[in-house]
C-alpha cells in the first residue's frame, strides 16, 4: 500500500488507485463516530476507492462497492476494528436534499462515520461540520484530491 500523507487544504496527487485508497486509510485516522465525509468529483475520480480505504482504516466488514443502486450501505465494525460503523451513501440518483432526508441518516450520524458520494451541495445540511473531499483527474490521468474541514470545530 502506498504511503500517502493526509494534508489538509492542499492538493494531494494520487497517481495510482492504491494511493487513493491509502488517502482513505489516512482519513480514517482523523474521523470518528458522528463525522460526515462529503465526497465530490466526476465519474471515475476515485470516490468509491477512497471510501474503500476509509472502510479499511476504520476496520469495518463487507466489500465496499458503489452504492448507486441501493443508495446506502452500512458496514459494521469487524472484530478488532475501530468500533465505528461506516454508512456509505451515493446521492447521485437522489432528487435532492429532501430525498436524502428521507434516508434518516441523521440517526446514523451520532454512531457512525457517514460518507456521501456526490454529496457536495446536498449532504452538508446533515451536520454542522463535515470533511469535504474533492477528487478530480488531470489530463495526464493522475487523480488529485483536496481535503478540508468545513463548519464548526
N, C-alpha and C positions, 0 to 999 in steps of 0.2 A: 504494500500500500504506500502511496505517495505521502511525503511529509509536507503537508500544506499548513501554513500558519494562518489562523484567522486574524485578519487586520480589519478593524472597524473603519468604515468610511474611506476605504481605499479600493482601487481596482485590484483584483486578485486573478492572475492568469491561471487557467485550468486547461493545459494542453491535452490531457487525456481524461477519459471518463473516470479513471481511478482518482484523479486529482479532485474532480467534482465530488466524488463520494467521500474523499478524505476531508474536504471542507465541511461536509455534513457531520462527520465524526467530530471535528474540531468545534463545530457549532453546538453539538450535543453537550459538550463540556461546559457550555456557557448558559444553557437554558435549564429550567426547572418546571415542575408542575405549575400550571397557571399561565405559562408563556404561550403567546401566539406568534407563529412564524408565518409571514406572508411572503409567498414566492411569486415573482413576476418575471416574465420573459416569453419570447416567442416559442412556438412549437420546435422541439428539438434542442432547446437551450440547456437542458440538463436538470430541470426541476425535479423530476421523479428520481433521478440518480442522486441528487443532493439529499432528498428525503430518505433514500436507501441508506446513505451514510449516517444521517441523523438517527435512524432506527437502530443501526448497528451500534452507534455511540451510546444510545440510551439503553441498549441491551434488551430490546423487545423481540417478540416472536413473530413468525409469519413472513412470507415473502412480500417485499414491497414492490407493488406494481401500480401503474397509474389507476386511480380510482374513477376515471372518467365516466364509466357506465354505472358504477354503483354509488357514485357521488362521495361517499365517505367510508373509510375502513378503519377499524380500531385494532391496534396491535398492543397486546398485553405484555407486561414485563416477563422476561424469561427468568427461570430460577437463576439467581446470582446476578440478574440485571440491575440497572439503576433504580428499579422500583417505580419508574414513571411511565405510564401508558403513553402511547402516541396515537393521536387521531389524525389521519391523513385524508384531506378533503380536496376535491377537484371542483372549483367553482366555474369551470369553463361552460358547462351546459346549463348552469342556473340562469334564471331570467333576471337576476338582480339581487340586491340585499334582502328583500323580503323572502325570497326562496331560501336564502342562506339562513335567515332567522328561523324558518320552518324546521331546520335540522336540529334545533335546540342545542347548538354547540356550546352555548354559554354554560350549560350544565357540565360539560366536559372540561371547560377551561380551568376550573379550580383544581381538578385532579389529574390533568394530563397536559402534555405538550400538544398543541393543535397546529398542524402545518397545513396551510391552504394554498394549493397551486392555483394560478390565475386569480389570486386573491386581491391584488392591488386595486383599490377603488371600490372594493366590495366588502372585504373582511375586516378592515380596520375598526369598524364600529363595534366589533365583538369585545374589544378590550381597550382600556385606557392607554396601554402601551403595547408595542409589538416589535418584533425584529423583522425588518424588510430586507429580503434578499432579491436583488435584481440580477438576472442572468441573461447573457446575450452571446452571440457568436460573431467574431470578427470575420472579415472576408477571407483570411487565411485559415479559417475553420477552427481557430483556437477559441474556446469558451472563456468568458470573463465574468466575474461576479463582483458585486459590491454588497456589503452587509452593513446595515446601520440600525441603531436603536431609535425608535420613534415613540414619542409620548413621555408620560411621567416616568420617573426613575423607579 
